[in-house]
Amino acid sequence: MKRRVVVTGVGMITPVGKTAEETWRNIIDGKSGTGRLSQIESAQFNSKVAAEVKDFDPTQYLSPKELKKTDRFVQFAVGAAQDAVNDSAIDISKEDPYRFGVLVGSGIGGLRVIEEQHRIYLEKGASRISPFLIPMLIVNMAPGTISIRFKIRGPNNCVATACATGSNAVGDAFRIIQRDEADMMIAGGTESCITPLGFGGFDAMKALSTRNDEAESASRPFDKTRDGFVMGEGCGLIILEELEHAKKRGAKIYCEMVGYGMTSDATHITAPDPKGEGAARCMVNALVDAGIKPEEVTYINAHGTSTPLNDKVETIAIKKALGEDVAKKVMVSSIKGHMGHLLGAAGGVEAAVCALAIHQEIVPPTINYRNPDPECELDYVPNEARKARIRVALSNSLGFGGHNACIGFKAFQE
């Protein structure tokens, strides 16, 4: 029999908040965290819009000596982990460190330090390359640093599946607890690659919104006038815990994690399967894993990137997975209108949002939704949060390379 797994902590650093509490409040209030690009010079790019984490102070979490050895994506991860640990009220000193693990991914990792050190190499030579270059850029340094910070010695791993990363990390951590290889896992994704190359690469692909004169509303998932995603940064982590372990320590339980599915489109390196077959099968797999029928689904946190093709294909996939009649009764929303696309961190943030939505009985809105698209005809919870008892929530993540991940949660019952 599979061990039951619950969510007992959430941590977030996003363009709309430096903590999970602040992020959640601003999501429900419909606040936008997108704006004019400020971290790098924008003149040479077609898009000049981004969703940046403003006024982030990493010295709250790391010493000056540690900061010299860590990229921004790792700093986000440590900060969000601290937020999640605080929220869960875990006394780590009383836990078996080998039964507590970390599984945090990043789609791109330390691109910023790669660019900085390459410039130093070209200008000053190989002798001036930082000895910390490699540990600063590798994506597994996010879970590694969390492990070191909190003395967590159990399973420690990293996922890199582009925009599906965060959801795959949560799903894989869920499996580790089910298999009795750990009792607790910190899981999710982190990303910070708003750099000349990172931003420029997506800009060259014509993937980014060029709604530069309406920067705060440039990301508009499922809206007919959507023209591309807004590049974001941040981190979202949740603490997954075996049910009996959580009950024994009197933990607050947000919800239960019940299902995980993953598939590949096997179609194109960047574009989704236009028929939505892979994404649909991924949702079906998560439902089968959870033992849940399509008509039991209350809410879907959509990948919803605000690109013309993704939102259309995801709508098709939801209808295929649930059946068209059922799909039209399900609430579907995307928080990428609030904070843009956090790439490898998106699934982690969206997992935390699903847990909060179930616990608080509030469905987050899809903001900037003004013009219905006849090809996207589901209930996208436009512009205003909605009070609702959520029995079952799914969260979709669809990544470059054809990676599809779906994780499922339900309201906790004994």
Secondary structure per residue as TSV (DSSP state, phi and psi in degrees):
chain	resnum	aa	ss	phi	psi
A	1	M	-	360.0	133.6
A	2	K	-	-67.7	139.7
A	3	R	-	-72.5	141.7
A	4	R	-	-81.7	142.5
A	5	V	E	-126.2	130.8
A	6	V	E	-123.2	161.2
A	7	V	E	-97.0	123.0
A	8	T	E	-121.8	2.4
A	9	G	E	-162.6	148.7
A	10	V	E	-135.6	143.4
A	11	G	E	-143.6	134.5
A	12	M	E	-145.5	143.8
A	13	I	E	-130.9	115.7
A	14	T	B	-141.0	173.2
A	15	P	T	-64.5	-10.5
A	16	V	T	-115.8	11.9
A	17	G	B	176.2	146.2
A	18	K	S	-90.8	-3.0
A	19	T	S	-138.7	168.2
A	20	A	H	-64.3	-40.1
A	21	E	H	-61.3	-47.7
A	22	E	H	-67.3	-41.5
A	23	T	H	-60.8	-48.0
A	24	W	H	-60.7	-45.6
A	25	R	H	-59.0	-43.7
A	26	N	H	-73.9	-30.2
A	27	I	H	-64.2	-48.2
A	28	I	H	-64.9	-33.4
A	29	D	T	-79.6	-4.7
A	30	G	T	75.7	26.8
A	31	K	-	-78.7	139.2
A	32	S	-	-95.2	137.3
A	33	G	-	-108.4	10.7
A	34	T	-	-92.1	154.0
A	35	G	E	-172.6	-168.9
A	36	R	E	-67.9	137.1
A	37	L	-	-57.9	127.8
A	38	S	-	-127.1	-20.6
A	39	Q	S	-71.4	-29.3
A	40	I	S	-134.8	161.6
A	41	E	-	-66.1	129.1
A	42	S	-	-101.6	-5.4
A	43	A	T	-56.8	-35.0
A	44	Q	T	-84.5	-4.7
A	45	F	-	-102.7	150.2
A	46	N	S	-69.1	-43.6
A	47	S	-	-88.7	140.1
A	48	K	-	-130.2	28.7
A	49	V	E	-121.3	140.4
A	50	A	E	-152.2	167.2
A	51	A	E	-119.5	96.4
A	52	E	-	-103.8	149.6
A	53	V	-	-84.3	108.6
A	54	K	T	-90.7	145.3
A	55	D	T	57.9	34.6
A	56	F	-	-76.0	131.2
A	57	D	-	-114.8	94.8
A	58	P	G	-68.6	-15.1
A	59	T	G	-67.8	-11.0
A	60	Q	G	-68.6	-21.1
A	61	Y	T	-121.4	-24.9
A	62	L	S	-134.3	147.1
A	63	S	-	-74.8	161.6
A	64	P	H	-54.8	-36.6
A	65	K	H	-66.2	-41.4
A	66	E	H	-67.9	-35.7
A	67	L	H	-63.5	-31.4
A	68	K	T	-67.1	-15.0
A	69	K	T	-110.9	5.4
A	70	T	-	-129.1	137.5
A	71	D	-	-79.7	165.7
A	72	R	H	-61.2	-35.2
A	73	F	H	-65.4	-31.7
A	74	V	H	-73.9	-38.9
A	75	Q	H	-60.4	-42.4
A	76	F	H	-58.8	-43.9
A	77	A	H	-62.9	-43.0
A	78	V	H	-65.7	-41.1
A	79	G	H	-64.4	-44.4
A	80	A	H	-68.2	-35.3
A	81	A	H	-63.7	-41.3
A	82	Q	H	-62.9	-40.6
A	83	D	H	-60.4	-44.4
A	84	A	H	-68.0	-42.4
A	85	V	H	-63.2	-43.6
A	86	N	H	-60.9	-43.6
A	87	D	H	-64.2	-36.0
A	88	S	H	-80.1	-13.3
A	89	A	T	58.7	33.4
A	90	I	-	-78.4	130.9
A	91	D	-	-95.2	93.6
A	92	I	G	-61.1	-28.7
A	93	S	G	-64.4	-19.6
A	94	K	G	-97.2	-0.9
A	95	E	S	-100.4	153.7
A	96	D	-	-72.2	113.1
A	97	P	G	-63.2	-21.4
A	98	Y	G	-84.4	-3.0
A	99	R	G	-108.5	11.6
A	100	F	E	-125.4	126.4
A	101	G	E	-129.6	176.9
A	102	V	E	-135.7	132.2
A	103	L	E	-139.4	94.8
A	104	V	E	-126.8	129.0
A	105	G	E	-112.3	170.7
A	106	S	-	-148.9	136.3
A	107	G	S	-71.8	-34.2
A	108	I	S	-125.1	-36.0
A	109	G	-	80.1	-144.5
A	110	G	S	-84.4	59.4
A	111	L	H	-65.3	-34.4
A	112	R	H	-59.4	-47.1
A	113	V	H	-70.7	-31.3
A	114	I	H	-60.7	-46.9
A	115	E	H	-64.3	-43.8
A	116	E	H	-63.3	-46.0
A	117	Q	H	-73.1	-30.0
A	118	H	H	-65.6	-39.9
A	119	R	H	-62.6	-42.5
A	120	I	H	-62.9	-41.5
A	121	Y	H	-59.8	-44.9
A	122	L	H	-68.7	-36.6
A	123	E	H	-86.2	-33.4
A	124	K	H	-124.7	-9.5
A	125	G	-	98.3	168.5
A	126	A	G	-63.3	-28.7
A	127	S	G	-66.7	-15.6
A	128	R	G	-99.8	2.5
A	129	I	S	-66.0	135.7
A	130	S	-	-65.9	135.6
A	131	P	T	-67.6	-11.2
A	132	F	T	-95.7	5.0
A	133	L	H	-54.4	-52.8
A	134	I	H	-64.4	-51.7
A	135	P	H	-64.4	-20.9
A	136	M	H	-78.7	-27.4
A	137	L	H	-97.4	-24.9
A	138	I	-	-71.2	138.3
A	139	V	T	-68.1	-28.0
A	140	N	T	-72.8	-3.9
A	141	M	H	-71.6	-17.9
A	142	A	H	-65.0	-57.4
A	143	P	H	-66.3	-32.1
A	144	G	H	-61.6	-44.3
A	145	T	H	-69.8	-37.4
A	146	I	H	-60.8	-44.1
A	147	S	H	-59.1	-45.6
A	148	I	H	-65.3	-43.8
A	149	R	H	-60.5	-42.7
A	150	F	H	-105.1	6.1
A	151	K	T	56.4	44.4
A	152	I	-	-95.8	118.9
A	153	R	-	-112.7	6.9
A	154	G	S	-81.8	-158.4
A	155	P	-	-50.8	131.9
A	156	N	E	-136.4	116.7
A	157	N	E	-148.0	171.8
A	158	C	-	-141.9	142.3
A	159	V	-	-117.6	143.7
A	160	A	-	-139.9	89.9
A	161	T	-	-127.9	48.0
A	162	A	G	54.4	-130.1
A	163	C	G	-78.3	-3.5
A	164	A	G	-93.5	-1.9
A	165	T	H	-52.7	-54.6
A	166	G	H	-59.1	-42.5
A	167	S	H	-70.5	-38.7
A	168	N	H	-62.6	-39.3
A	169	A	H	-62.6	-45.1
A	170	V	H	-64.3	-44.1
A	171	G	H	-63.8	-42.6
A	172	D	H	-66.1	-37.4
A	173	A	H	-65.8	-39.3
A	174	F	H	-56.0	-45.7
A	175	R	H	-63.8	-39.1
A	176	I	H	-60.4	-42.3
A	177	I	H	-70.5	-41.3
A	178	Q	H	-58.1	-36.3
A	179	R	T	-81.2	1.8
A	180	D	T	66.0	33.3
A	181	E	S	-95.1	-9.1
A	182	A	-	-162.5	160.6
A	183	D	S	-102.7	-23.7
A	184	M	E	-141.3	145.9
A	185	M	E	-141.8	136.1
A	186	I	E	-91.7	124.1
A	187	A	E	-142.0	148.6
A	188	G	E	154.1	-151.2
A	189	G	E	-143.2	157.9
A	190	T	E	-142.9	148.7
A	191	E	E	-159.3	140.6
A	192	S	-	-157.9	91.7
A	193	C	-	-137.2	36.7
A	194	I	-	-81.9	80.4
A	195	T	S	-126.5	168.9
A	196	P	H	-54.9	-43.5
A	197	L	H	-75.0	-42.5
A	198	G	H	-63.4	-51.9
A	199	F	H	-66.7	-42.6
A	200	G	H	-63.3	-34.5
A	201	G	H	-65.0	-46.4
A	202	F	H	-67.7	-34.6
A	203	D	H	-64.8	-40.4
A	204	A	H	-65.4	-28.0
A	205	M	T	-77.2	-8.4
A	206	K	T	64.3	31.4
A	207	A	-	-90.3	-18.0
A	208	L	B	-93.3	150.3
A	209	S	-	-66.0	139.8
A	210	T	-	-112.1	25.7
A	211	R	-	-81.1	62.5
A	212	N	G	-68.4	-26.4
A	213	D	G	-84.7	-5.3
A	214	E	G	-130.7	54.7
A	215	A	G	-59.7	-36.4
A	216	E	G	-72.6	-18.6
A	217	S	G	-122.8	23.2
A	218	A	-	-68.4	-34.1
A	219	S	-	-88.2	114.6
A	220	R	-	-138.7	76.5
A	221	P	T	-55.7	137.1
A	222	F	T	66.9	-1.8
A	223	D	B	-76.6	144.4
A	224	K	T	-60.8	-29.1
A	225	T	T	-92.5	9.1
A	226	R	-	-59.6	143.3
A	227	D	-	-135.6	11.8
A	228	G	-	147.0	166.7
A	229	F	B	-89.2	163.6
A	230	V	-	-105.9	125.0
A	231	M	E	-72.8	129.0
A	232	G	E	-124.9	-178.6
A	233	E	-	-149.1	160.8
A	234	G	E	147.9	-165.0
A	235	C	E	-152.5	140.5
A	236	G	E	-135.5	124.9
A	237	L	E	-132.0	146.8
A	238	I	E	-126.6	157.1
A	239	I	E	-104.6	118.1
A	240	L	E	-97.5	142.0
A	241	E	E	-146.6	141.0
A	242	E	E	-63.5	136.7
A	243	L	H	-55.5	-50.9
A	244	E	H	-64.6	-35.0
A	245	H	H	-63.5	-43.5
A	246	A	H	-64.0	-43.2
A	247	K	H	-65.7	-38.4
A	248	K	H	-61.9	-35.3
A	249	R	T	-95.3	5.6
A	250	G	T	69.9	34.6
A	251	A	-	-72.3	149.8
A	252	K	-	-72.3	131.8
A	253	I	-	-112.5	118.4
A	254	Y	-	-76.5	-45.8
A	255	C	E	-172.2	178.1
A	256	E	E	-110.0	136.8
A	257	M	E	-89.8	129.9
A	258	V	E	-127.0	-16.7
A	259	G	E	-151.5	154.6
A	260	Y	E	-152.0	128.8
A	261	G	E	-134.3	149.1
A	262	M	E	-150.2	142.9
A	263	T	E	-145.8	176.1
A	264	S	E	-126.8	138.9
A	265	D	-	-68.6	-34.1
A	266	A	-	51.1	45.3
A	267	T	S	-125.2	-50.4
A	268	H	-	-157.6	153.0
A	269	I	S	-71.0	-27.0
A	270	T	S	-127.1	-28.6
A	271	A	S	-92.0	141.9
A	272	P	-	-72.7	159.4
A	273	D	-	-58.1	118.8
A	274	P	T	-61.3	-18.7
A	275	K	T	-90.6	-7.4
A	276	G	-	68.7	18.7
A	277	E	H	-64.7	-45.8
A	278	G	H	-65.3	-44.3
A	279	A	H	-65.0	-39.9
A	280	A	H	-63.4	-47.3
A	281	R	H	-62.2	-35.0
A	282	C	H	-60.5	-45.9
A	283	M	H	-63.7	-42.3
A	284	V	H	-60.2	-43.1
A	285	N	H	-60.7	-41.3
A	286	A	H	-64.6	-40.5
A	287	L	H	-66.5	-42.8
A	288	V	H	-63.0	-43.8
A	289	D	H	-58.7	-37.2
A	290	A	H	-83.7	-13.0
A	291	G	T	68.7	36.0
A	292	I	-	-117.0	138.9
A	293	K	-	-86.0	151.3
A	294	P	G	-53.3	-38.5
A	295	E	G	-70.7	-9.1
A	296	E	G	-84.8	-13.2
A	297	V	-	-72.8	128.9
A	298	T	-	-99.3	-39.7
A	299	Y	E	-144.1	141.1
A	300	I	E	-122.5	121.4
A	301	N	E	-85.0	104.9
A	302	A	-	-77.0	154.7
A	303	H	-	-61.3	-46.8
A	304	G	-	40.2	65.5
A	305	T	-	-80.1	-15.7
A	306	S	S	83.1	16.1
A	307	T	-	-94.6	147.4
A	308	P	H	-55.4	-43.6
A	309	L	H	-78.0	-44.8
A	310	N	H	-57.0	-49.3
A	311	D	H	-67.0	-36.3
A	312	K	H	-65.8	-47.7
A	313	V	H	-66.5	-40.4
A	314	E	H	-64.5	-37.6
A	315	T	H	-61.1	-45.6
A	316	I	H	-58.7	-43.6
A	317	A	H	-65.1	-41.1
A	318	I	H	-62.0	-42.2
A	319	K	H	-66.2	-37.7
A	320	K	H	-68.0	-39.7
A	321	A	H	-70.8	-41.2
A	322	L	H	-98.2	-20.0
A	323	G	-	93.9	138.3
A	324	E	H	-59.5	-42.7
A	325	D	H	-64.7	-42.8
A	326	V	H	-67.0	-43.6
A	327	A	H	-56.9	-36.4
A	328	K	T	-72.4	-11.4
A	329	K	T	-97.5	-9.8
A	330	V	S	-89.7	138.6
A	331	M	E	-79.1	131.3
A	332	V	E	-128.9	128.9
A	333	S	E	-145.0	159.1
A	334	S	-	-125.5	129.9
A	335	I	T	-88.4	5.7
A	336	K	H	-73.1	-13.2
A	337	G	H	-66.7	-31.9
A	338	H	H	-75.4	-44.9
A	339	M	H	-131.0	14.8
A	340	G	-	66.7	-163.7
A	341	H	B	-103.3	115.0
A	342	L	-	-87.1	13.7
A	343	L	G	55.2	-119.7
A	344	G	G	-65.0	-17.8
A	345	A	G	-88.2	-14.7
A	346	A	H	-57.0	-48.0
A	347	G	H	-64.1	-33.2
A	348	G	H	-67.8	-45.5
A	349	V	H	-62.1	-42.4
A	350	E	H	-70.8	-30.0
A	351	A	H	-64.7	-44.0
A	352	A	H	-63.0	-40.0
A	353	V	H	-65.5	-39.5
A	354	C	H	-61.0	-43.9
A	355	A	H	-61.2	-43.2
A	356	L	H	-68.2	-38.9
A	357	A	H	-62.2	-43.4
A	358	I	H	-65.2	-45.4
A	359	H	H	-67.8	-40.9
A	360	Q	H	-89.1	-9.7
A	361	E	T	57.5	48.1
A	362	I	E	-137.0	129.2
A	363	V	E	-93.3	122.9
A	364	P	-	-66.4	148.5
A	365	P	-	-86.3	162.7
A	366	T	B	-95.4	104.5
A	367	I	T	-84.5	166.5
A	368	N	T	66.1	21.7
A	369	Y	-	-92.3	108.0
A	370	R	-	-124.0	-33.5
A	371	N	S	-123.0	103.8
A	372	P	B	-58.5	140.9
A	373	D	B	-102.9	122.3
A	374	P	T	-60.3	-18.2
A	375	E	T	-90.1	-4.8
A	376	C	B	-129.1	88.5
A	377	E	-	-115.4	30.1
A	378	L	S	-93.9	179.4
A	379	D	B	-87.0	99.6
A	380	Y	-	-92.4	14.8
A	381	V	-	48.5	62.4
A	382	P	B	-68.0	123.1
A	383	N	S	70.6	-24.0
A	384	E	S	-132.1	136.4
A	385	A	-	-61.5	156.4
A	386	R	E	-131.6	126.4
A	387	K	E	-68.4	129.4
A	388	A	-	-165.8	143.4
A	389	R	-	-82.7	116.3
A	390	I	-	-97.5	113.2
A	391	R	S	-80.0	-47.9
A	392	V	E	-137.2	133.9
A	393	A	E	-126.1	137.5
A	394	L	E	-111.8	149.3
A	395	S	E	-128.4	122.6
A	396	N	E	-100.0	141.9
A	397	S	E	-139.0	129.9
A	398	L	E	-127.2	121.0
A	399	G	E	-116.8	157.6
A	400	F	T	-51.6	146.8
A	401	G	T	91.5	-3.5
A	402	G	T	86.6	13.0
A	403	H	E	-72.9	127.0
A	404	N	E	-121.6	134.2
A	405	A	E	-137.3	140.6
A	406	C	E	-138.2	129.6
A	407	I	E	-120.1	144.0
A	408	G	E	-122.5	138.1
A	409	F	E	-129.1	155.7
A	410	K	E	-142.9	160.0
A	411	A	-	-59.5	137.4
A	412	F	-	-75.7	133.3
A	413	Q	-	-136.2	142.6
A	414	E	-	-59.1	360.0
